[in-house]
């Protein structure tokens, strides 16, 4: 995935996240709503991490295509 593809995926995920967050209380009580929202949040974190990896590789003179999506547990464990 190149930078543009990663950014496009981020935009799609943000849109999905916003739709879920803006859904009414009835939708929020549906089974799986919270799990779906959490899944999107994790995917967003992974995409942002991948984009940062790619940018760091370019800055270091390395091939950005060698950057890989890291496991959710690793990405979610980062400190802000």
VMD Tcl script that builds the backbone (N, CA, C; Angstrom):
set m [mol new atoms 240]
animate dup $m
set s [atomselect $m all]
$s set {name element resname resid chain x y z} {
  {N N UNK 1 A 0.848 -1.175 0.000}
  {CA C UNK 1 A 0.000 0.000 0.000}
  {C C UNK 1 A 0.897 1.243 0.000}
  {N N UNK 2 A 0.664 2.150 -0.939}
  {CA C UNK 2 A 1.448 3.375 -0.935}
  {C C UNK 2 A 0.771 4.421 -0.040}
  {N N UNK 3 A 1.426 5.574 0.125}
  {CA C UNK 3 A 0.907 6.602 1.038}
  {C C UNK 3 A -0.506 7.041 0.679}
  {N N UNK 4 A -0.776 7.213 -0.619}
  {CA C UNK 4 A -2.110 7.641 -1.032}
  {C C UNK 4 A -3.166 6.592 -0.679}
  {N N UNK 5 A -2.835 5.341 -0.858}
  {CA C UNK 5 A -3.767 4.264 -0.514}
  {C C UNK 5 A -4.021 4.224 0.990}
  {N N UNK 6 A -2.971 4.432 1.767}
  {CA C UNK 6 A -3.121 4.452 3.221}
  {C C UNK 6 A -4.011 5.624 3.629}
  {N N UNK 7 A -3.765 6.791 3.059}
  {CA C UNK 7 A -4.594 7.966 3.374}
  {C C UNK 7 A -6.053 7.752 2.976}
  {N N UNK 8 A -6.273 7.114 1.830}
  {CA C UNK 8 A -7.633 6.838 1.383}
  {C C UNK 8 A -8.330 5.882 2.356}
  {N N UNK 9 A -7.597 4.875 2.806}
  {CA C UNK 9 A -8.156 3.927 3.778}
  {C C UNK 9 A -8.501 4.653 5.078}
  {N N UNK 10 A -7.632 5.564 5.509}
  {CA C UNK 10 A -7.887 6.347 6.721}
  {C C UNK 10 A -9.168 7.157 6.545}
  {N N UNK 11 A -9.330 7.800 5.401}
  {CA C UNK 11 A -10.537 8.587 5.151}
  {C C UNK 11 A -11.796 7.723 5.208}
  {N N UNK 12 A -11.726 6.536 4.632}
  {CA C UNK 12 A -12.869 5.619 4.646}
  {C C UNK 12 A -13.205 5.197 6.074}
  {N N UNK 13 A -12.167 4.880 6.841}
  {CA C UNK 13 A -12.382 4.456 8.225}
  {C C UNK 13 A -12.940 5.588 9.073}
  {N N UNK 14 A -12.437 6.794 8.879}
  {CA C UNK 14 A -12.934 7.954 9.636}
  {C C UNK 14 A -14.414 8.166 9.325}
  {N N UNK 15 A -14.780 8.050 8.063}
  {CA C UNK 15 A -16.180 8.213 7.676}
  {C C UNK 15 A -17.051 7.149 8.360}
  {N N UNK 16 A -16.599 5.911 8.340}
  {CA C UNK 16 A -17.339 4.830 8.997}
  {C C UNK 16 A -17.454 5.068 10.494}
  {N N UNK 17 A -16.363 5.529 11.093}
  {CA C UNK 17 A -16.369 5.806 12.532}
  {C C UNK 17 A -17.376 6.916 12.845}
  {N N UNK 18 A -17.372 7.965 12.064}
  {CA C UNK 18 A -18.294 9.078 12.296}
  {C C UNK 18 A -19.746 8.623 12.151}
  {N N UNK 19 A -20.014 7.816 11.141}
  {CA C UNK 19 A -21.368 7.309 10.942}
  {C C UNK 19 A -21.832 6.493 12.142}
  {N N UNK 20 A -20.956 5.660 12.658}
  {CA C UNK 20 A -21.308 4.854 13.826}
  {C C UNK 20 A -21.528 5.720 15.059}
  {N N UNK 21 A -20.662 6.690 15.246}
  {CA C UNK 21 A -20.784 7.560 16.420}
  {C C UNK 21 A -22.034 8.443 16.349}
  {N N UNK 22 A -22.431 8.806 15.127}
  {CA C UNK 22 A -23.585 9.676 14.961}
  {C C UNK 22 A -24.900 8.918 14.861}
  {N N UNK 23 A -24.821 7.600 14.828}
  {CA C UNK 23 A -26.057 6.817 14.758}
  {C C UNK 23 A -26.842 7.024 16.052}
  {N N UNK 24 A -28.126 6.906 15.955}
  {CA C UNK 24 A -28.985 7.158 17.101}
  {C C UNK 24 A -28.810 6.142 18.208}
  {N N UNK 25 A -29.467 6.404 19.337}
  {CA C UNK 25 A -29.360 5.507 20.491}
  {C C UNK 25 A -29.845 4.090 20.189}
  {N N UNK 26 A -30.823 3.971 19.304}
  {CA C UNK 26 A -31.309 2.636 18.929}
  {C C UNK 26 A -30.192 1.821 18.291}
  {N N UNK 27 A -29.478 2.436 17.377}
  {CA C UNK 27 A -28.381 1.757 16.684}
  {C C UNK 27 A -27.254 1.423 17.657}
  {N N UNK 28 A -26.981 2.329 18.579}
  {CA C UNK 28 A -25.892 2.117 19.537}
  {C C UNK 28 A -26.144 0.913 20.428}
  {N N UNK 29 A -27.407 0.552 20.599}
  {CA C UNK 29 A -27.735 -0.605 21.447}
  {C C UNK 29 A -27.730 -1.923 20.679}
  {N N UNK 30 A -27.548 -1.852 19.380}
  {CA C UNK 30 A -27.542 -3.064 18.565}
  {C C UNK 30 A -26.314 -3.915 18.902}
  {N N UNK 31 A -26.498 -5.247 18.883}
  {CA C UNK 31 A -25.350 -6.122 19.138}
  {C C UNK 31 A -24.238 -5.855 18.124}
  {N N UNK 32 A -23.048 -5.788 18.596}
  {CA C UNK 32 A -21.899 -5.618 17.731}
  {C C UNK 32 A -21.521 -4.178 17.445}
  {N N UNK 33 A -22.355 -3.217 17.836}
  {CA C UNK 33 A -22.052 -1.802 17.550}
  {C C UNK 33 A -20.730 -1.391 18.191}
  {N N UNK 34 A -20.574 -1.699 19.459}
  {CA C UNK 34 A -19.343 -1.325 20.178}
  {C C UNK 34 A -18.135 -2.057 19.603}
  {N N UNK 35 A -18.314 -3.336 19.290}
  {CA C UNK 35 A -17.209 -4.109 18.722}
  {C C UNK 35 A -16.812 -3.569 17.352}
  {N N UNK 36 A -17.790 -3.170 16.543}
  {CA C UNK 36 A -17.504 -2.618 15.230}
  {C C UNK 36 A -16.755 -1.292 15.355}
  {N N UNK 37 A -17.190 -0.467 16.279}
  {CA C UNK 37 A -16.528 0.813 16.503}
  {C C UNK 37 A -15.092 0.591 16.967}
  {N N UNK 38 A -14.897 -0.340 17.866}
  {CA C UNK 38 A -13.549 -0.640 18.370}
  {C C UNK 38 A -12.649 -1.171 17.252}
  {N N UNK 39 A -13.197 -2.002 16.398}
  {CA C UNK 39 A -12.437 -2.541 15.275}
  {C C UNK 39 A -11.966 -1.422 14.346}
  {N N UNK 40 A -12.842 -0.477 14.089}
  {CA C UNK 40 A -12.480 0.663 13.238}
  {C C UNK 40 A -11.386 1.488 13.897}
  {N N UNK 41 A -11.503 1.719 15.197}
  {CA C UNK 41 A -10.476 2.490 15.914}
  {C C UNK 41 A -9.110 1.813 15.817}
  {N N UNK 42 A -9.086 0.501 15.949}
  {CA C UNK 42 A -7.825 -0.249 15.864}
  {C C UNK 42 A -7.256 -0.158 14.456}
  {N N UNK 43 A -8.113 -0.334 13.452}
  {CA C UNK 43 A -7.647 -0.233 12.068}
  {C C UNK 43 A -7.084 1.158 11.772}
  {N N UNK 44 A -7.742 2.179 12.313}
  {CA C UNK 44 A -7.232 3.546 12.138}
  {C C UNK 44 A -5.845 3.691 12.750}
  {N N UNK 45 A -5.673 3.185 13.959}
  {CA C UNK 45 A -4.359 3.254 14.607}
  {C C UNK 45 A -3.305 2.532 13.773}
  {N N UNK 46 A -3.665 1.384 13.216}
  {CA C UNK 46 A -2.724 0.630 12.394}
  {C C UNK 46 A -2.374 1.396 11.113}
  {N N UNK 47 A -3.355 2.027 10.501}
  {CA C UNK 47 A -3.093 2.798 9.280}
  {C C UNK 47 A -2.200 4.001 9.567}
  {N N UNK 48 A -2.504 4.727 10.646}
  {CA C UNK 48 A -1.657 5.877 10.999}
  {C C UNK 48 A -0.235 5.418 11.294}
  {N N UNK 49 A -0.086 4.286 11.974}
  {CA C UNK 49 A 1.236 3.746 12.269}
  {C C UNK 49 A 1.961 3.387 10.978}
  {N N UNK 50 A 1.258 2.751 10.048}
  {CA C UNK 50 A 1.868 2.378 8.768}
  {C C UNK 50 A 2.320 3.621 8.011}
  {N N UNK 51 A 1.498 4.649 7.998}
  {CA C UNK 51 A 1.864 5.883 7.314}
  {C C UNK 51 A 3.109 6.508 7.947}
  {N N UNK 52 A 3.160 6.520 9.281}
  {CA C UNK 52 A 4.351 7.059 9.966}
  {C C UNK 52 A 5.592 6.215 9.669}
  {N N UNK 53 A 5.431 4.890 9.631}
  {CA C UNK 53 A 6.558 4.018 9.288}
  {C C UNK 53 A 7.089 4.337 7.893}
  {N N UNK 54 A 6.164 4.470 6.947}
  {CA C UNK 54 A 6.549 4.754 5.565}
  {C C UNK 54 A 7.296 6.084 5.465}
  {N N UNK 55 A 6.789 7.098 6.140}
  {CA C UNK 55 A 7.427 8.409 6.116}
  {C C UNK 55 A 8.805 8.356 6.777}
  {N N UNK 56 A 8.932 7.621 7.846}
  {CA C UNK 56 A 10.223 7.491 8.524}
  {C C UNK 56 A 11.234 6.772 7.632}
  {N N UNK 57 A 10.782 5.765 6.918}
  {CA C UNK 57 A 11.678 5.040 6.015}
  {C C UNK 57 A 12.167 5.947 4.888}
  {N N UNK 58 A 11.283 6.757 4.345}
  {CA C UNK 58 A 11.690 7.697 3.293}
  {C C UNK 58 A 12.731 8.662 3.855}
  {N N UNK 59 A 12.461 9.197 5.036}
  {CA C UNK 59 A 13.378 10.146 5.675}
  {C C UNK 59 A 14.746 9.504 5.935}
  {N N UNK 60 A 14.751 8.200 6.238}
  {CA C UNK 60 A 16.002 7.497 6.527}
  {C C UNK 60 A 16.672 6.959 5.262}
  {N N UNK 61 A 16.070 7.221 4.091}
  {CA C UNK 61 A 16.652 6.748 2.844}
  {C C UNK 61 A 16.386 5.279 2.579}
  {N N UNK 62 A 15.375 4.734 3.234}
  {CA C UNK 62 A 15.034 3.326 3.071}
  {C C UNK 62 A 13.782 3.188 2.202}
  {N N UNK 63 A 13.493 1.972 1.808}
  {CA C UNK 63 A 12.342 1.686 0.959}
  {C C UNK 63 A 11.061 1.714 1.793}
  {N N UNK 64 A 10.136 2.642 1.520}
  {CA C UNK 64 A 8.891 2.708 2.297}
  {C C UNK 64 A 8.001 1.495 2.098}
  {N N UNK 65 A 8.182 0.772 0.990}
  {CA C UNK 65 A 7.357 -0.404 0.725}
  {C C UNK 65 A 7.689 -1.577 1.652}
  {N N UNK 66 A 8.763 -1.453 2.404}
  {CA C UNK 66 A 9.101 -2.493 3.372}
  {C C UNK 66 A 8.374 -2.313 4.702}
  {N N UNK 67 A 7.660 -1.203 4.863}
  {CA C UNK 67 A 6.862 -0.974 6.075}
  {C C UNK 67 A 5.703 -1.967 6.079}
  {N N UNK 68 A 5.347 -2.454 7.233}
  {CA C UNK 68 A 4.283 -3.449 7.363}
  {C C UNK 68 A 3.292 -3.036 8.438}
  {N N UNK 69 A 2.054 -3.472 8.257}
  {CA C UNK 69 A 1.030 -3.248 9.276}
  {C C UNK 69 A 1.425 -4.051 10.511}
  {N N UNK 70 A 1.498 -3.368 11.627}
  {CA C UNK 70 A 1.869 -4.046 12.876}
  {C C UNK 70 A 0.617 -4.608 13.548}
  {N N UNK 71 A 0.794 -5.636 14.366}
  {CA C UNK 71 A -0.358 -6.230 15.063}
  {C C UNK 71 A -1.052 -5.219 15.959}
  {N N UNK 72 A -2.351 -5.406 16.118}
  {CA C UNK 72 A -3.163 -4.494 16.934}
  {C C UNK 72 A -2.581 -4.347 18.333}
  {N N UNK 73 A -2.171 -5.435 18.946}
  {CA C UNK 73 A -1.627 -5.376 20.303}
  {C C UNK 73 A -0.398 -4.505 20.412}
  {N N UNK 74 A 0.405 -4.495 19.380}
  {CA C UNK 74 A 1.605 -3.667 19.383}
  {C C UNK 74 A 1.244 -2.189 19.192}
  {N N UNK 75 A 0.407 -1.908 18.218}
  {CA C UNK 75 A 0.028 -0.533 17.912}
  {C C UNK 75 A -0.775 0.059 19.051}
  {N N UNK 76 A -1.666 -0.713 19.640}
  {CA C UNK 76 A -2.500 -0.217 20.715}
  {C C UNK 76 A -1.709 0.012 22.017}
  {N N UNK 77 A -0.525 -0.588 22.101}
  {CA C UNK 77 A 0.278 -0.434 23.305}
  {C C UNK 77 A 1.173 0.800 23.305}
  {N N UNK 78 A 1.178 1.544 22.213}
  {CA C UNK 78 A 2.014 2.741 22.140}
  {C C UNK 78 A 1.525 3.784 23.108}
  {N N UNK 79 A 2.451 4.508 23.663}
  {CA C UNK 79 A 2.114 5.618 24.543}
  {C C UNK 79 A 2.105 6.893 23.736}
  {N N UNK 80 A 1.155 7.735 24.000}
  {CA C UNK 80 A 1.035 8.987 23.258}
  {C C UNK 80 A 1.948 10.036 23.842}
}
mol reanalyze $m
mol bondsrecalc $m
mol representation Tube
mol addrep $m
